[in-house]
Amino acid sequence: MAENALSLNKTVVLFGLVACAMIVAAIVVTMPSAGRLEAHERSTYRSCHTEQVPLDEGYGISRMAERRVCDEL
């Protein structure tokens, strides 16, 4: 009887350790990275310039806006 209880205790402790390890692994995997993500513009353009373009809101040209236009390599 004492051997059965000891074996059961070892099994419960082992199961608890595995469960804790899985929880820790899940926390580590879902944490955001320490570095900051920054967006950079593509550098495959020869030259860029702005031009005026008309914006049509469905009932004619309502206003002009500037749009950046780049020539690709």
HTML snippet that shows the backbone in 3Dmol.js (N, CA, C, O; Angstrom):
<script src="https://3Dmol.org/build/3Dmol-min.js"></script>
<div id="view" style="width:600px;height:400px;position:relative"></div>
<script>
const pdb = `
ATOM      1  N   MET A   1       0.819  -1.186   0.000  1.00  0.00           N
ATOM      2  CA  MET A   1       0.000   0.000   0.000  1.00  0.00           C
ATOM      3  C   MET A   1       0.867   1.256   0.000  1.00  0.00           C
ATOM      4  O   MET A   1       0.546   2.226  -0.686  1.00  0.00           O
ATOM      5  N   ALA A   2       1.962   1.251   0.760  1.00  0.00           N
ATOM      6  CA  ALA A   2       2.832   2.413   0.843  1.00  0.00           C
ATOM      7  C   ALA A   2       3.541   2.652  -0.490  1.00  0.00           C
ATOM      8  O   ALA A   2       3.771   3.803  -0.864  1.00  0.00           O
ATOM      9  N   GLU A   3       3.887   1.591  -1.209  1.00  0.00           N
ATOM     10  CA  GLU A   3       4.545   1.732  -2.503  1.00  0.00           C
ATOM     11  C   GLU A   3       3.594   2.356  -3.518  1.00  0.00           C
ATOM     12  O   GLU A   3       4.019   3.175  -4.333  1.00  0.00           O
ATOM     13  N   ASN A   4       2.326   1.987  -3.485  1.00  0.00           N
ATOM     14  CA  ASN A   4       1.333   2.559  -4.390  1.00  0.00           C
ATOM     15  C   ASN A   4       1.167   4.053  -4.156  1.00  0.00           C
ATOM     16  O   ASN A   4       1.089   4.821  -5.115  1.00  0.00           O
ATOM     17  N   ALA A   5       1.112   4.476  -2.904  1.00  0.00           N
ATOM     18  CA  ALA A   5       0.949   5.883  -2.565  1.00  0.00           C
ATOM     19  C   ALA A   5       2.170   6.680  -3.007  1.00  0.00           C
ATOM     20  O   ALA A   5       2.037   7.800  -3.499  1.00  0.00           O
ATOM     21  N   LEU A   6       3.360   6.107  -2.834  1.00  0.00           N
ATOM     22  CA  LEU A   6       4.588   6.784  -3.246  1.00  0.00           C
ATOM     23  C   LEU A   6       4.630   6.932  -4.755  1.00  0.00           C
ATOM     24  O   LEU A   6       5.035   7.982  -5.255  1.00  0.00           O
ATOM     25  N   SER A   7       4.226   5.917  -5.488  1.00  0.00           N
ATOM     26  CA  SER A   7       4.200   5.976  -6.945  1.00  0.00           C
ATOM     27  C   SER A   7       3.181   7.006  -7.432  1.00  0.00           C
ATOM     28  O   SER A   7       3.430   7.735  -8.392  1.00  0.00           O
ATOM     29  N   LEU A   8       2.037   7.055  -6.762  1.00  0.00           N
ATOM     30  CA  LEU A   8       1.006   8.023  -7.129  1.00  0.00           C
ATOM     31  C   LEU A   8       1.490   9.442  -6.858  1.00  0.00           C
ATOM     32  O   LEU A   8       1.244  10.344  -7.659  1.00  0.00           O
ATOM     33  N   ASN A   9       2.178   9.647  -5.737  1.00  0.00           N
ATOM     34  CA  ASN A   9       2.715  10.973  -5.426  1.00  0.00           C
ATOM     35  C   ASN A   9       3.737  11.413  -6.472  1.00  0.00           C
ATOM     36  O   ASN A   9       3.732  12.568  -6.898  1.00  0.00           O
ATOM     37  N   LYS A  10       4.609  10.503  -6.886  1.00  0.00           N
ATOM     38  CA  LYS A  10       5.593  10.830  -7.916  1.00  0.00           C
ATOM     39  C   LYS A  10       4.901  11.198  -9.224  1.00  0.00           C
ATOM     40  O   LYS A  10       5.326  12.125  -9.913  1.00  0.00           O
ATOM     41  N   THR A  11       3.834  10.474  -9.570  1.00  0.00           N
ATOM     42  CA  THR A  11       3.094  10.744 -10.798  1.00  0.00           C
ATOM     43  C   THR A  11       2.425  12.109 -10.745  1.00  0.00           C
ATOM     44  O   THR A  11       2.451  12.851 -11.727  1.00  0.00           O
ATOM     45  N   VAL A  12       1.831  12.444  -9.617  1.00  0.00           N
ATOM     46  CA  VAL A  12       1.161  13.741  -9.467  1.00  0.00           C
ATOM     47  C   VAL A  12       2.177  14.870  -9.533  1.00  0.00           C
ATOM     48  O   VAL A  12       1.925  15.886 -10.182  1.00  0.00           O
ATOM     49  N   VAL A  13       3.313  14.713  -8.879  1.00  0.00           N
ATOM     50  CA  VAL A  13       4.353  15.743  -8.903  1.00  0.00           C
ATOM     51  C   VAL A  13       4.894  15.906 -10.328  1.00  0.00           C
ATOM     52  O   VAL A  13       5.087  17.030 -10.791  1.00  0.00           O
ATOM     53  N   LEU A  14       5.137  14.799 -11.017  1.00  0.00           N
ATOM     54  CA  LEU A  14       5.632  14.870 -12.389  1.00  0.00           C
ATOM     55  C   LEU A  14       4.610  15.554 -13.293  1.00  0.00           C
ATOM     56  O   LEU A  14       4.979  16.387 -14.120  1.00  0.00           O
ATOM     57  N   PHE A  15       3.329  15.211 -13.145  1.00  0.00           N
ATOM     58  CA  PHE A  15       2.281  15.841 -13.930  1.00  0.00           C
ATOM     59  C   PHE A  15       2.218  17.343 -13.645  1.00  0.00           C
ATOM     60  O   PHE A  15       2.037  18.138 -14.567  1.00  0.00           O
ATOM     61  N   GLY A  16       2.364  17.732 -12.397  1.00  0.00           N
ATOM     62  CA  GLY A  16       2.363  19.147 -12.025  1.00  0.00           C
ATOM     63  C   GLY A  16       3.528  19.894 -12.638  1.00  0.00           C
ATOM     64  O   GLY A  16       3.363  21.018 -13.112  1.00  0.00           O
ATOM     65  N   LEU A  17       4.708  19.284 -12.637  1.00  0.00           N
ATOM     66  CA  LEU A  17       5.881  19.927 -13.231  1.00  0.00           C
ATOM     67  C   LEU A  17       5.715  20.092 -14.740  1.00  0.00           C
ATOM     68  O   LEU A  17       6.079  21.124 -15.303  1.00  0.00           O
ATOM     69  N   VAL A  18       5.164  19.069 -15.387  1.00  0.00           N
ATOM     70  CA  VAL A  18       4.936  19.162 -16.837  1.00  0.00           C
ATOM     71  C   VAL A  18       3.907  20.249 -17.147  1.00  0.00           C
ATOM     72  O   VAL A  18       4.079  21.010 -18.100  1.00  0.00           O
ATOM     73  N   ALA A  19       2.844  20.326 -16.353  1.00  0.00           N
ATOM     74  CA  ALA A  19       1.826  21.355 -16.556  1.00  0.00           C
ATOM     75  C   ALA A  19       2.419  22.750 -16.362  1.00  0.00           C
ATOM     76  O   ALA A  19       2.127  23.657 -17.142  1.00  0.00           O
ATOM     77  N   CYS A  20       3.241  22.931 -15.342  1.00  0.00           N
ATOM     78  CA  CYS A  20       3.892  24.226 -15.114  1.00  0.00           C
ATOM     79  C   CYS A  20       4.824  24.584 -16.270  1.00  0.00           C
ATOM     80  O   CYS A  20       4.867  25.736 -16.702  1.00  0.00           O
ATOM     81  N   ALA A  21       5.560  23.610 -16.762  1.00  0.00           N
ATOM     82  CA  ALA A  21       6.467  23.856 -17.888  1.00  0.00           C
ATOM     83  C   ALA A  21       5.682  24.265 -19.130  1.00  0.00           C
ATOM     84  O   ALA A  21       6.124  25.137 -19.878  1.00  0.00           O
ATOM     85  N   MET A  22       4.528  23.650 -19.358  1.00  0.00           N
ATOM     86  CA  MET A  22       3.706  24.018 -20.510  1.00  0.00           C
ATOM     87  C   MET A  22       3.140  25.426 -20.365  1.00  0.00           C
ATOM     88  O   MET A  22       3.067  26.166 -21.346  1.00  0.00           O
ATOM     89  N   ILE A  23       2.745  25.799 -19.166  1.00  0.00           N
ATOM     90  CA  ILE A  23       2.232  27.151 -18.936  1.00  0.00           C
ATOM     91  C   ILE A  23       3.323  28.183 -19.158  1.00  0.00           C
ATOM     92  O   ILE A  23       3.091  29.209 -19.797  1.00  0.00           O
ATOM     93  N   VAL A  24       4.515  27.917 -18.633  1.00  0.00           N
ATOM     94  CA  VAL A  24       5.644  28.837 -18.822  1.00  0.00           C
ATOM     95  C   VAL A  24       5.991  28.955 -20.294  1.00  0.00           C
ATOM     96  O   VAL A  24       6.251  30.057 -20.777  1.00  0.00           O
ATOM     97  N   ALA A  25       6.002  27.836 -21.024  1.00  0.00           N
ATOM     98  CA  ALA A  25       6.305  27.869 -22.457  1.00  0.00           C
ATOM     99  C   ALA A  25       5.255  28.678 -23.212  1.00  0.00           C
ATOM    100  O   ALA A  25       5.601  29.438 -24.116  1.00  0.00           O
ATOM    101  N   ALA A  26       3.985  28.529 -22.860  1.00  0.00           N
ATOM    102  CA  ALA A  26       2.926  29.286 -23.530  1.00  0.00           C
ATOM    103  C   ALA A  26       3.074  30.778 -23.266  1.00  0.00           C
ATOM    104  O   ALA A  26       2.846  31.589 -24.164  1.00  0.00           O
ATOM    105  N   ILE A  27       3.452  31.147 -22.053  1.00  0.00           N
ATOM    106  CA  ILE A  27       3.641  32.560 -21.727  1.00  0.00           C
ATOM    107  C   ILE A  27       4.815  33.133 -22.512  1.00  0.00           C
ATOM    108  O   ILE A  27       4.723  34.241 -23.040  1.00  0.00           O
ATOM    109  N   VAL A  28       5.909  32.395 -22.592  1.00  0.00           N
ATOM    110  CA  VAL A  28       7.095  32.875 -23.299  1.00  0.00           C
ATOM    111  C   VAL A  28       6.806  33.017 -24.787  1.00  0.00           C
ATOM    112  O   VAL A  28       7.245  33.984 -25.409  1.00  0.00           O
ATOM    113  N   VAL A  29       6.084  32.080 -25.360  1.00  0.00           N
ATOM    114  CA  VAL A  29       5.806  32.116 -26.791  1.00  0.00           C
ATOM    115  C   VAL A  29       4.879  33.274 -27.147  1.00  0.00           C
ATOM    116  O   VAL A  29       5.040  33.882 -28.205  1.00  0.00           O
ATOM    117  N   THR A  30       3.924  33.587 -26.296  1.00  0.00           N
ATOM    118  CA  THR A  30       2.955  34.633 -26.622  1.00  0.00           C
ATOM    119  C   THR A  30       3.400  36.030 -26.227  1.00  0.00           C
ATOM    120  O   THR A  30       2.694  36.994 -26.524  1.00  0.00           O
ATOM    121  N   MET A  31       4.536  36.176 -25.573  1.00  0.00           N
ATOM    122  CA  MET A  31       5.017  37.501 -25.197  1.00  0.00           C
ATOM    123  C   MET A  31       5.525  38.235 -26.435  1.00  0.00           C
ATOM    124  O   MET A  31       6.117  37.612 -27.316  1.00  0.00           O
ATOM    125  N   PRO A  32       5.301  39.561 -26.518  1.00  0.00           N
ATOM    126  CA  PRO A  32       5.831  40.315 -27.654  1.00  0.00           C
ATOM    127  C   PRO A  32       7.349  40.408 -27.565  1.00  0.00           C
ATOM    128  O   PRO A  32       7.932  40.294 -26.487  1.00  0.00           O
ATOM    129  N   SER A  33       7.969  40.616 -28.706  1.00  0.00           N
ATOM    130  CA  SER A  33       9.425  40.706 -28.712  1.00  0.00           C
ATOM    131  C   SER A  33       9.871  41.999 -28.032  1.00  0.00           C
ATOM    132  O   SER A  33       9.107  42.959 -27.939  1.00  0.00           O
ATOM    133  N   ALA A  34      11.090  42.009 -27.569  1.00  0.00           N
ATOM    134  CA  ALA A  34      11.615  43.162 -26.841  1.00  0.00           C
ATOM    135  C   ALA A  34      11.936  44.316 -27.780  1.00  0.00           C
ATOM    136  O   ALA A  34      11.883  45.476 -27.371  1.00  0.00           O
ATOM    137  N   GLY A  35      12.269  44.015 -29.033  1.00  0.00           N
ATOM    138  CA  GLY A  35      12.620  45.070 -29.982  1.00  0.00           C
ATOM    139  C   GLY A  35      11.388  45.795 -30.486  1.00  0.00           C
ATOM    140  O   GLY A  35      10.278  45.263 -30.467  1.00  0.00           O
ATOM    141  N   ARG A  36      11.606  47.017 -30.935  1.00  0.00           N
ATOM    142  CA  ARG A  36      10.503  47.793 -31.492  1.00  0.00           C
ATOM    143  C   ARG A  36      10.482  47.609 -32.997  1.00  0.00           C
ATOM    144  O   ARG A  36      11.524  47.684 -33.648  1.00  0.00           O
ATOM    145  N   LEU A  37       9.318  47.372 -33.548  1.00  0.00           N
ATOM    146  CA  LEU A  37       9.154  47.204 -34.977  1.00  0.00           C
ATOM    147  C   LEU A  37       8.956  48.569 -35.614  1.00  0.00           C
ATOM    148  O   LEU A  37       8.077  49.330 -35.209  1.00  0.00           O
ATOM    149  N   GLU A  38       9.767  48.873 -36.600  1.00  0.00           N
ATOM    150  CA  GLU A  38       9.659  50.147 -37.283  1.00  0.00           C
ATOM    151  C   GLU A  38       9.515  49.906 -38.773  1.00  0.00           C
ATOM    152  O   GLU A  38      10.209  49.068 -39.349  1.00  0.00           O
ATOM    153  N   ALA A  39       8.626  50.633 -39.381  1.00  0.00           N
ATOM    154  CA  ALA A  39       8.411  50.510 -40.816  1.00  0.00           C
ATOM    155  C   ALA A  39       9.407  51.396 -41.561  1.00  0.00           C
ATOM    156  O   ALA A  39       9.693  52.519 -41.146  1.00  0.00           O
ATOM    157  N   HIS A  40       9.920  50.877 -42.650  1.00  0.00           N
ATOM    158  CA  HIS A  40      10.834  51.631 -43.493  1.00  0.00           C
ATOM    159  C   HIS A  40      10.297  51.613 -44.915  1.00  0.00           C
ATOM    160  O   HIS A  40       9.738  50.619 -45.378  1.00  0.00           O
ATOM    161  N   GLU A  41      10.478  52.715 -45.581  1.00  0.00           N
ATOM    162  CA  GLU A  41      10.017  52.825 -46.947  1.00  0.00           C
ATOM    163  C   GLU A  41      10.920  52.008 -47.866  1.00  0.00           C
ATOM    164  O   GLU A  41      12.126  51.901 -47.646  1.00  0.00           O
ATOM    165  N   ARG A  42      10.304  51.433 -48.903  1.00  0.00           N
ATOM    166  CA  ARG A  42      11.108  50.669 -49.854  1.00  0.00           C
ATOM    167  C   ARG A  42      12.114  51.588 -50.531  1.00  0.00           C
ATOM    168  O   ARG A  42      11.820  52.751 -50.808  1.00  0.00           O
ATOM    169  N   SER A  43      13.294  51.062 -50.792  1.00  0.00           N
ATOM    170  CA  SER A  43      14.331  51.873 -51.422  1.00  0.00           C
ATOM    171  C   SER A  43      14.529  51.478 -52.880  1.00  0.00           C
ATOM    172  O   SER A  43      15.609  51.701 -53.427  1.00  0.00           O
ATOM    173  N   THR A  44      13.521  50.898 -53.524  1.00  0.00           N
ATOM    174  CA  THR A  44      13.646  50.467 -54.917  1.00  0.00           C
ATOM    175  C   THR A  44      13.110  51.527 -55.878  1.00  0.00           C
ATOM    176  O   THR A  44      12.764  51.214 -57.017  1.00  0.00           O
ATOM    177  N   TYR A  45      13.040  52.777 -55.425  1.00  0.00           N
ATOM    178  CA  TYR A  45      12.542  53.848 -56.272  1.00  0.00           C
ATOM    179  C   TYR A  45      13.700  54.696 -56.783  1.00  0.00           C
ATOM    180  O   TYR A  45      14.671  54.933 -56.065  1.00  0.00           O
ATOM    181  N   ARG A  46      13.589  55.147 -58.023  1.00  0.00           N
ATOM    182  CA  ARG A  46      14.586  56.051 -58.581  1.00  0.00           C
ATOM    183  C   ARG A  46      14.402  57.450 -58.028  1.00  0.00           C
ATOM    184  O   ARG A  46      15.313  58.029 -57.436  1.00  0.00           O
ATOM    185  N   SER A  47      13.217  57.975 -58.230  1.00  0.00           N
ATOM    186  CA  SER A  47      12.947  59.331 -57.752  1.00  0.00           C
ATOM    187  C   SER A  47      11.469  59.446 -57.395  1.00  0.00           C
ATOM    188  O   SER A  47      10.623  58.734 -57.937  1.00  0.00           O
ATOM    189  N   CYS A  48      11.187  60.336 -56.494  1.00  0.00           N
ATOM    190  CA  CYS A  48       9.810  60.551 -56.061  1.00  0.00           C
ATOM    191  C   CYS A  48       9.475  62.032 -56.175  1.00  0.00           C
ATOM    192  O   CYS A  48      10.332  62.898 -55.995  1.00  0.00           O
ATOM    193  N   HIS A  49       8.215  62.300 -56.476  1.00  0.00           N
ATOM    194  CA  HIS A  49       7.738  63.678 -56.525  1.00  0.00           C
ATOM    195  C   HIS A  49       6.259  63.691 -56.139  1.00  0.00           C
ATOM    196  O   HIS A  49       5.592  62.656 -56.137  1.00  0.00           O
ATOM    197  N   THR A  50       5.770  64.866 -55.817  1.00  0.00           N
ATOM    198  CA  THR A  50       4.352  64.979 -55.481  1.00  0.00           C
ATOM    199  C   THR A  50       3.633  65.634 -56.642  1.00  0.00           C
ATOM    200  O   THR A  50       4.195  66.477 -57.342  1.00  0.00           O
ATOM    201  N   GLU A  51       2.385  65.241 -56.841  1.00  0.00           N
ATOM    202  CA  GLU A  51       1.577  65.844 -57.891  1.00  0.00           C
ATOM    203  C   GLU A  51       0.161  66.061 -57.360  1.00  0.00           C
ATOM    204  O   GLU A  51      -0.287  65.371 -56.444  1.00  0.00           O
ATOM    205  N   GLN A  52      -0.521  67.017 -57.942  1.00  0.00           N
ATOM    206  CA  GLN A  52      -1.885  67.338 -57.559  1.00  0.00           C
ATOM    207  C   GLN A  52      -2.834  66.381 -58.288  1.00  0.00           C
ATOM    208  O   GLN A  52      -2.739  66.210 -59.504  1.00  0.00           O
ATOM    209  N   VAL A  53      -3.739  65.768 -57.546  1.00  0.00           N
ATOM    210  CA  VAL A  53      -4.730  64.869 -58.141  1.00  0.00           C
ATOM    211  C   VAL A  53      -6.116  65.296 -57.678  1.00  0.00           C
ATOM    212  O   VAL A  53      -6.287  65.715 -56.533  1.00  0.00           O
ATOM    213  N   PRO A  54      -7.109  65.192 -58.563  1.00  0.00           N
ATOM    214  CA  PRO A  54      -8.471  65.548 -58.162  1.00  0.00           C
ATOM    215  C   PRO A  54      -9.124  64.420 -57.368  1.00  0.00           C
ATOM    216  O   PRO A  54      -8.944  63.247 -57.693  1.00  0.00           O
ATOM    217  N   LEU A  55      -9.875  64.769 -56.339  1.00  0.00           N
ATOM    218  CA  LEU A  55     -10.629  63.786 -55.566  1.00  0.00           C
ATOM    219  C   LEU A  55     -12.101  63.929 -55.932  1.00  0.00           C
ATOM    220  O   LEU A  55     -12.691  64.998 -55.779  1.00  0.00           O
ATOM    221  N   ASP A  56     -12.678  62.845 -56.414  1.00  0.00           N
ATOM    222  CA  ASP A  56     -14.082  62.842 -56.804  1.00  0.00           C
ATOM    223  C   ASP A  56     -14.869  62.095 -55.739  1.00  0.00           C
ATOM    224  O   ASP A  56     -14.613  60.917 -55.493  1.00  0.00           O
ATOM    225  N   GLU A  57     -15.817  62.763 -55.108  1.00  0.00           N
ATOM    226  CA  GLU A  57     -16.624  62.138 -54.069  1.00  0.00           C
ATOM    227  C   GLU A  57     -17.988  61.721 -54.596  1.00  0.00           C
ATOM    228  O   GLU A  57     -18.926  61.570 -53.814  1.00  0.00           O
ATOM    229  N   GLY A  58     -18.117  61.533 -55.894  1.00  0.00           N
ATOM    230  CA  GLY A  58     -19.347  61.014 -56.470  1.00  0.00           C
ATOM    231  C   GLY A  58     -20.205  62.044 -57.162  1.00  0.00           C
ATOM    232  O   GLY A  58     -21.141  61.668 -57.868  1.00  0.00           O
ATOM    233  N   TYR A  59     -19.937  63.316 -56.999  1.00  0.00           N
ATOM    234  CA  TYR A  59     -20.763  64.342 -57.636  1.00  0.00           C
ATOM    235  C   TYR A  59     -19.893  65.403 -58.300  1.00  0.00           C
ATOM    236  O   TYR A  59     -20.252  66.579 -58.339  1.00  0.00           O
ATOM    237  N   GLY A  60     -18.786  64.990 -58.801  1.00  0.00           N
ATOM    238  CA  GLY A  60     -17.876  65.915 -59.460  1.00  0.00           C
ATOM    239  C   GLY A  60     -16.610  66.092 -58.651  1.00  0.00           C
ATOM    240  O   GLY A  60     -16.489  65.589 -57.534  1.00  0.00           O
ATOM    241  N   ILE A  61     -15.682  66.805 -59.226  1.00  0.00           N
ATOM    242  CA  ILE A  61     -14.412  67.031 -58.546  1.00  0.00           C
ATOM    243  C   ILE A  61     -14.632  68.018 -57.410  1.00  0.00           C
ATOM    244  O   ILE A  61     -15.016  69.164 -57.641  1.00  0.00           O
ATOM    245  N   SER A  62     -14.389  67.568 -56.183  1.00  0.00           N
ATOM    246  CA  SER A  62     -14.682  68.417 -55.042  1.00  0.00           C
ATOM    247  C   SER A  62     -13.450  69.122 -54.496  1.00  0.00           C
ATOM    248  O   SER A  62     -13.565  70.212 -53.935  1.00  0.00           O
ATOM    249  N   ARG A  63     -12.281  68.526 -54.647  1.00  0.00           N
ATOM    250  CA  ARG A  63     -11.073  69.180 -54.144  1.00  0.00           C
ATOM    251  C   ARG A  63      -9.851  68.519 -54.749  1.00  0.00           C
ATOM    252  O   ARG A  63      -9.940  67.447 -55.348  1.00  0.00           O
ATOM    253  N   MET A  64      -8.729  69.157 -54.589  1.00  0.00           N
ATOM    254  CA  MET A  64      -7.446  68.646 -55.079  1.00  0.00           C
ATOM    255  C   MET A  64      -6.626  68.190 -53.875  1.00  0.00           C
ATOM    256  O   MET A  64      -6.713  68.768 -52.792  1.00  0.00           O
ATOM    257  N   ALA A  65      -5.830  67.144 -54.086  1.00  0.00           N
ATOM    258  CA  ALA A  65      -4.965  66.625 -53.028  1.00  0.00           C
ATOM    259  C   ALA A  65      -3.605  66.319 -53.622  1.00  0.00           C
ATOM    260  O   ALA A  65      -3.476  66.096 -54.825  1.00  0.00           O
ATOM    261  N   GLU A  66      -2.592  66.312 -52.767  1.00  0.00           N
ATOM    262  CA  GLU A  66      -1.257  65.946 -53.207  1.00  0.00           C
ATOM    263  C   GLU A  66      -1.045  64.463 -53.016  1.00  0.00           C
ATOM    264  O   GLU A  66      -1.430  63.895 -51.994  1.00  0.00           O
ATOM    265  N   ARG A  67      -0.420  63.828 -54.021  1.00  0.00           N
ATOM    266  CA  ARG A  67      -0.121  62.402 -53.944  1.00  0.00           C
ATOM    267  C   ARG A  67       1.352  62.224 -54.296  1.00  0.00           C
ATOM    268  O   ARG A  67       1.862  62.866 -55.214  1.00  0.00           O
ATOM    269  N   ARG A  68       2.016  61.363 -53.572  1.00  0.00           N
ATOM    270  CA  ARG A  68       3.420  61.084 -53.825  1.00  0.00           C
ATOM    271  C   ARG A  68       3.519  60.004 -54.892  1.00  0.00           C
ATOM    272  O   ARG A  68       2.915  58.939 -54.766  1.00  0.00           O
ATOM    273  N   VAL A  69       4.274  60.280 -55.932  1.00  0.00           N
ATOM    274  CA  VAL A  69       4.447  59.354 -57.054  1.00  0.00           C
ATOM    275  C   VAL A  69       5.938  59.055 -57.177  1.00  0.00           C
ATOM    276  O   VAL A  69       6.765  59.966 -57.232  1.00  0.00           O
ATOM    277  N   CYS A  70       6.268  57.758 -57.219  1.00  0.00           N
ATOM    278  CA  CYS A  70       7.670  57.347 -57.310  1.00  0.00           C
ATOM    279  C   CYS A  70       7.874  56.475 -58.537  1.00  0.00           C
ATOM    280  O   CYS A  70       7.016  55.660 -58.877  1.00  0.00           O
ATOM    281  N   ASP A  71       9.006  56.645 -59.197  1.00  0.00           N
ATOM    282  CA  ASP A  71       9.385  55.815 -60.335  1.00  0.00           C
ATOM    283  C   ASP A  71      10.183  54.627 -59.812  1.00  0.00           C
ATOM    284  O   ASP A  71      11.173  54.811 -59.103  1.00  0.00           O
ATOM    285  N   GLU A  72       9.762  53.401 -60.155  1.00  0.00           N
ATOM    286  CA  GLU A  72      10.469  52.217 -59.693  1.00  0.00           C
ATOM    287  C   GLU A  72      11.698  51.947 -60.539  1.00  0.00           C
ATOM    288  O   GLU A  72      11.774  52.372 -61.692  1.00  0.00           O
ATOM    289  N   LEU A  73      12.660  51.238 -59.963  1.00  0.00           N
ATOM    290  CA  LEU A  73      13.891  50.885 -60.677  1.00  0.00           C
ATOM    291  C   LEU A  73      13.655  49.892 -61.761  1.00  0.00           C
ATOM    292  O   LEU A  73      14.595  49.497 -62.451  1.00  0.00           O
TER     293      LEU A  73
END
`;
const viewer = $3Dmol.createViewer("view");
viewer.addModel(pdb, "pdb");
viewer.setStyle({}, {cartoon: {color: "spectrum"}});
viewer.zoomTo();
viewer.render();
</script>
